[in-house]
Amino acid sequence: MSQPSFTCPHCKSHAIAVKSRPMGILMKETTYRCKNLECGHVFVCTVEVSRTLSPSGMPDPDIHIPLSQHMRPSQKLAAS
């Protein structure tokens, strides 16, 4: 699996993930470092599960993720 990357917002070079920590079941925070040595920007991104595109075959009853409005009606029924 490839290493997660992000674009540096300042110089537009690739930035690589240097560490990550969970912020909960549905969210994590990742620290990125710009690969451009002249820039050197280090920044944090937050990744969060925001909606379901295809329902899980093994749903956790304690997890509530909104259904995408773009799901087919049959998928929405299966998810309820």
C-alpha positions in Angstrom: 0.0 0.0 0.0 1.3 3.4 -0.9 2.1 6.1 1.7 -0.6 8.7 2.1 0.4 12.0 0.5 -1.0 15.5 0.4 -0.1 18.6 -1.6 1.7 21.4 0.4 -0.7 24.3 0.4 2.2 26.8 0.0 4.6 25.5 -2.6 2.3 22.8 -4.1 5.0 20.0 -3.7 4.2 16.6 -2.4 4.0 16.3 1.4 4.3 13.0 3.2 2.6 11.7 6.3 5.0 11.6 9.2 2.6 10.6 12.0 -1.1 9.9 12.6 -3.3 9.6 15.6 -6.9 8.6 16.1 -9.3 11.2 17.2 -12.1 8.7 17.6 -13.6 5.8 15.7 -14.6 8.0 12.7 -11.7 10.6 12.7 -7.9 10.7 12.6 -5.4 13.5 12.5 -2.3 13.2 10.3 0.9 15.4 10.4 2.4 16.0 7.0 5.9 17.3 6.0 6.5 19.0 2.7 9.2 17.2 0.6 10.5 20.5 -0.8 13.4 21.3 1.5 13.2 25.1 0.7 9.6 25.2 1.9 9.8 22.9 4.9 6.1 23.4 5.8 4.7 20.9 8.4 1.0 20.8 8.8 -1.9 18.8 10.2 -4.9 17.4 8.3 -8.0 15.8 9.8 -9.7 12.9 8.0 -13.3 12.1 9.0 -15.8 9.5 7.8 -18.6 11.8 6.5 -21.2 9.6 4.7 -22.0 6.0 3.6 -21.9 5.3 -0.2 -22.5 1.6 0.2 -23.9 0.0 3.4 -21.8 -2.4 5.4 -22.6 -6.0 5.4 -21.6 -6.1 9.1 -22.9 -2.8 10.6 -21.9 -1.8 14.1 -25.0 -0.7 15.9 -23.0 1.9 17.9 -21.8 3.6 14.7 -24.0 6.1 13.0 -22.8 7.4 9.6 -25.2 9.4 7.5 -26.3 7.9 4.2 -25.3 9.7 1.0 -28.2 11.4 -0.8 -26.8 9.8 -4.0 -27.5 6.2 -2.9 -30.0 4.3 -4.8 -33.3 3.8 -2.9 -32.7 0.0 -2.7 -29.4 0.6 -1.0 -31.0 3.0 1.5 -33.6 0.4 2.3 -30.9 -2.3 2.9 -29.0 0.1 5.2 -32.1 0.8 7.5 
